[in-house]
Amino acid sequence: MSWRERPRTPVLLSSVIIGGGPGGLGPLVWASQHGHLPDWLDEGVAIVERSGRLGGSLGRYGINSDSLGGSYLECLQPDVIPDPLRRVRDEAVTREMTLYRDAYPPLRLVDRYMSRIGIAMTEILDEHPASALHLHTEARSVHLRSDGSVAVFVHTPEGRARTLIAQSAVVAVGGHQPWRDQSLLGLRFADCKTRLMPSNELLSHAGLAEANGIIGTAGDRQIVILGGSHSAYAVAWALLELPASARLRAGQLVIVQRRPPRVFYPNQAEADADAYPVHPGDLCPRTGRVNRMGGLRGHGRDIWRRIMARPGCEPETRIAIVDVADFDTEELRTLMDEAALVAPCLGYRSATLPIIDQAGHRLALRADANGDAVGDDCRLVLADGSVLPNVYGIGLGSGFRPSRGMGCEPNFSGQANSLWLYQNDIGGTIYSGIHERKAAPADTVVQTRPRNPAAGWTPPMPIP
């Protein structure tokens, strides 16, 4: 199925969801678990996905998830879910995921599972004539209309321009690593003389194969990981799993971090048994878990425990952890230039679409300046700090910062990204925002803000 038009599709949809990966499906899955999905689809929902299927592309990565398999299965448990999702409970991919209920499943398995969820969601959409799925279709821009609705300009597989009009839009087009524009101690990564592979590139199957070849010919040159987050420790684990890493000497793989990472534990007793110091603000008030949102999980946590020689672990001596404060700019430049491979792991930023105001001017988003794309209500934030009332963002790098009510430990101030959050708290926040706004007075219109004169963007067609 590519572009599907139905004569009964309303002129004004409830929502256009741009992106059919884990983020874009999140609000729909939340609605499914709470019995709201049929009514929402009857109001009219369009999903725009540039690939040929729903579910995302997690299978391109050669590592395991940092979420337990059980968190992926929760969306199938409620009795109110539609029949196509109910049938997924008994399928082979779900039984395979169940084997990882208390473990960390390979992302290839997660990808197959999410693809099956996407097929079920496609079947559900087919049962609701007011809604439609647009595959192999690319959204180009979102336009704010004077009546408070939005027009989403898309290009079909045939290259034709089309317009979808809705009361709200959800932007879920993924994240990216702006490493070429980043610097550390004043040293621009783009000026590094050696091979740089950001974590999203390195952790792909092709990236790991290339990294294996580089390590195999590295000799005594070091492998440098820049960052101390989930992705940095996931990279460290993945590199040590490569065949060529068996020949690395002690301390040849170096993690350069600004501060020690926080580490996840199911409860304080397990943290105490691991000799991990727990501060009062590390405890999630809802679950009692230690560093529930901000702590290392999965194989990243495993490799940290080995590096730190925690109880019951075989110590890992091939990795050295150093503080960036121990370097000056020239020392860091030398470390990077003499390395066989440098992997920047300094976080993701949300990908965006042009947002055009009623006068045809492109608005400056906070995400355009590498700030958080959304506020605590998941609405997109403009560069001046104001919020678009009917355009939402979700997904990797969006900058969503959970509240304590969502089970966030007080000491955590970073952004949170996980499929479980997309299908639960974040998805529910977006669904509620869309439907609360529908019930608002008609004069709740879109705010227009100063244009970004550097953008130089011209709408391809008149706004309906």
N, C-alpha and C positions, 0 to 999 in steps of 0.2 A: 504494500500500500504506500503510495507517495502522497499525492494531494487529494484529499477527499472533501468534496463539497456536497452539501445536502440542501435541498430546496427549503427544508423547514428550519435551517439554521437561522437564529434570530439576527437581526441587524446589529443589535448590541449584546455582546456576550457578557457573562459575569467576569470571566478572567481569561487572560492569555498567559500561559506558562511557557517561557522561552528556555528550552533545555529539558531533555527527558532523561537525565542521569539521576543519580541518587538524590541530589538536591531538589531538582524539579519535581520528582515523584514524591518527595517528602510530605508536602501538605496534602496531597491526594491520599497517601497511605494513612496519615493521621485522620483524615475525614473518614476513611474506610473503617478504621478501628473504632470510631465513635458513632458510626451509623449515619453520618452526614453526607457520604459520597453520592448516593443516588440523587438527592435533592440538589446538590451543587452541580452535578452534571446536567440535570434538567434545566438549570439556569443558564447553561452554556459555558463550557470550558474548552479552549483550544490549546493543544500542546504542539509546540513547534520544535522539531528536532532535526538537526542537520544530518545525522547519520540515518541508517536504515532500521533502527530499532530503539526501543526504550531500555533503560537499565544502566547506561554508562559504559565505560571502557576500563574498568579496574583490572581486567585480565591482561593488560599490557605490562603490568608490573610483576616482577619476579620475586616478591616477598610475601609474607603473611600479613593478615589484618592485625591491627592492634586492638581490635574489639573481639570479645568472645563470640563464638558462633551462636550462642543463645540469644544475643542481642539482635541478630538478624532474623531469628525465628519468631520474635514476639509479635510481629505485625500479622501473623497468621492465626494467632490464638483467639481473638475475640469472636464470639458467636455472631456478631452483627456484620461481619465482613461479607461482601458479595460472593456468590457461588464460584466465579472463576478463580478468586483468590483462595477460597475454601478448598478447591480441588488441588491446589499446589501443595497442601499439607501432606498428601499421600504420594508425591512424586519422588523419583529416584534422587534428584538433586537435593531435595529437602531432607531425605533420609541421610544422604551423605553429609549435609551440613549439621545434622543432629549429632553425628559422631564428634563434632567439634563444639558441642554445646558449652563445654567448660575449657575449651582450648581456642587457639587462634588459627582460623582457617586460612589456607592459601588464597591469595586474591584471585587466582584463576577460578577457584570454586565459588568465591563470592560473586565474581562476574557472571558465571553460569546461573547462579541462584537469582541475581538481580535481573538478568535477562528473562528468566521465567516469570518473575514478578511483573516485568514490563509486558510480557505477552498477556498475562492475566489482565493487566490494566487496559491493554488494547481491546480485549474482549469486552470488558466492562464499558468502555467508551462506545463500542459498537451497539450496545444496548440502549444508548441514550442519544436520540437523533439531534438534540440541541447542541451536542458536543462533537468535536472532531479532532483527529490526529493528523498532523502534517509532517510526514517523514521526508528525508532528503530535502528539507526546506530550511533556508537560512534567514534568521531575523536580522535585519540591517539597522533598524532604529526604532525608537519609541517616541511618539509625538503626543504632547499634551494638548487636549482640545478644550475649547472655551466652556463646554458644558460639564467639565470635570471628568470626562472619559479619556481614554487613550486610544491612539491608532498605532498599531504595530505594523511596520512595513517589512514584508518578507519577499524572498525570491524562491520560486517554485523550482522543482527539478528541471522544468523546461526553460528556466531562465526568465520567466515572466514575473513582473512585480505585482504583488497583491497586498491588500490592506485588511487587517483584522481589527475590529473596533470592540473595545471592552470597557467595563467599568474599572478594571484594575489589570496590572501586568506584574508578573513575577519573573525576575531575571535570574536565571540559574545556568549560566554559561561557563562555569568552572573558574579555576584560578590559574595564576601563572607566577613564575619566580622572576622578578625584575633584577636579576643578578648583574646584568651588564651595566646598570645604572647605580649599583651599590658600591660602597667602599668600606674599608676597615682601616682605622688609624690613618685616614687620608689616602689610602692606597686603593685606586680603582681596580676592581676585578678585571675590567675589560683590558687593562694594561698588562695583565699577567702574561708572562712569556710561555708558560707551560700549558698543558691541556686542562681546561676547566670543564667540569661536568656537574651542573646543578643536580640536586637530588632527584628531581622528577625525571630527568634524562638518565641519570646513572641507574636508577632503580628499575627502569624498563628492561625487558629481556635483552634487547639490543645493547643497551648501555652496560649491563652487567657483562655481556660477552666482550665488549670492547675493554672494559675495566680489567677483565681477566688477562687479556693480552698485554695491557700496559703493565700490570703488576708482574707478569711473567718476564718482562724485559727490563724491569726497574733497577735491577742490581741493588746497590745500597741507597738509592734515592728514596726519599720518604713519600708517603701518601698522606695528603693533608686534607682534613675535614674541617671546615669553618662553620662553627655553630654548636650549640649544646641542647638542641630541641629534640623532639620525637624523630624528625627526619634525619638529623645528624647521627643519632645512635642507631637508627634503622639502617643507614648507609654503612656504619661500622660493622654491624652484624652481617649484612649482605656481602660486604667485601671479604670478610673472614670466612665466609662459606664458599668462596670461589676456590677452585683447585689450585690456582697459582699462589694463593695466600699461604699455603703450607710452607713456602720458603721464606716468608717474611721473618726478619730478625726482631728481637725485642725492641719495642719502642719505634718501629719503623712506620707504623700507622699513627698519625698524630691528630688528636682532636683539639682544636683551638676554640675555647669557649669563653664567654664573658662571665658566666657564673655557673656553679654546679646545678645540674638539673634537679627538679623535684621528681619523686618516684612514687608510683601508685602502690598501695597495699589495700587488701580487702578490709582490713581493720587495724586498730592500733596494736593489738597483740602480735600480729604477724610482723608489723614494722619493728616492734620491740625485739622480737626474736631474731630479726635480721640486723640488729644493731643500727637501725635507722632512726635518727632523732626526729621526733614528731613534736611540732609546735601546735598550740591550741587552734591557730587559724588554718592548720592543714586539714582539719577534719570536716568532712561534709556533714552539715547538720541534719540532712534528710536520711542519709544512709550509714553514717559512721565510717565511711571509707576515707582512707588517707590520700590526699591529693587526687581526688576523684576526677577532676577536670584537667588539671595541669600536670599530672604525673606521668612519667615514662611507663608504657605498657608493653606487652607482647615481647617480641625479640629485642627491641631496643632496651627494655628493662632487663632482659636476660643478660645482654652483653655488658650493661652497666654493672650488674652484680658480679660478673666474672672479672671485670676490670678492677673493681673495688674489693675483690676477694671476700665476698660475703659468705656466711656460713653455708657449707654444703656445696660450694661452687669450686670448680677447677679454675685457678687464677689464670687470667688472660694477660700475658706479658707482651704481646705484639703491639698493644695499643698504649700510647702515652697520652695523658690528658694534661694540657697546659692552659694557663690563664692568659688571655690576650693582653692583660695588663703587664705581663712579663716581657712584652716586646715593645720596641720602638718601631717607627715606620720602616726604617731601613732593614732591621732584623726580620720583620715580617715579609718585606719584599724579597729578601734573600731566601727565606724559607719557602716561599711560594715559587720563585723562579727556579730554584734548584730541585723542586719536587718532581716526581714522575707524573703525578696527578693531583689536582686540587678540586675538591667538591664543596662548593658553597651550599650551605643548608641554612639559610637565614630567613626562611619563611615565605609564605605565599601572599599574593594580593589578588583580589577579586577581578576577574575579567568583566568588562562592562560593554554596554552598547551606547551609541549616541542617544542622549535624551534631548529632544528638541522642544522649545517652548512655542507658544501660540504665534509668535512673530517669526518663527523659522530660525531662531538662534539656538545654537547648541549650548546647553547648560554645563557649567563646570561642576563636576562631581568631586566629592572629597576623595573618592577612590582614585581619581586622575592624578592626585598629588601623593599617592601611596598612603593615604589615610584609610581608616575603616570605612567600608562602603556603606554600612547600615548602622542604624541606631538600635536601641534595645527593643524596639518594636518591629525590627526587620525592614523598616522603610528605608529607601535610599536617601542618603544625606548629601546635600549640595556643599560646595566648597565654602560657602558662607555660614554653614552650620544649620541652615533650614532643611526641612524634611519634605520630600514629595509624598503627599498623603495617599496616593494610590499606585505607587510603583515600589515593589518589594525586591529584596535581594536575598539569596540563599546559596550556600555552597562554600567550597574551599576558598579561604582567604577573604570571606565577606566581612570579617571583623566583628561578628556577633559576640557579645560578651554576656554570658549567662548570669542570671541573678541567683541569690541564695535560695530563693523559692524553687529554683530548678535543680537544686542539689549541688550548688557550687560552693567550694570551700572558701572561707573569707579571705585567705591569702592569695587567691587566684585572681589576677586582673587581666589575663590575656584573652585572646579570642578562642572560641571552642568550635571544633568541627568534628562531627561524627555522624554516621548514617543513623544511629539511634536518636540523636538529637533532631536530625532532619525529620524523622518520622514521629517524633514526640513533641518536645517543648517548642522547637523552632517551627515545625510544621503547624502546630496548633496556634502559635502566635500569628502566623501569616493568615491562616484560615479565619481566625477571629477578627483580625484587622480588616480583611476583605468584607466580611459580613456585617461587622459593626458599621463600616462606612456605608454599606448599602442601605442601612437603616437610618443613616444620618439625614438631616434636612438637605433639600436640593441645592441650597446655596453653599454647601461645603464643596468649594471648587478648588481646582488645582492652583497652587501658588506658582507664579512665574518669578524668576530671579535674574540677576544680571547675567548677560551672556558671557561666554568665553571667547573673546575676539581672536584668540590665536587658533581657534579650531577651524575656522574657515569652511564650515559645513553648509551645504545647500540642500534642502529637501528635494528628493527625486520627483515628487509629484505633489499636487495640492492635498492638503489635509482635508478629509471628508468632514 
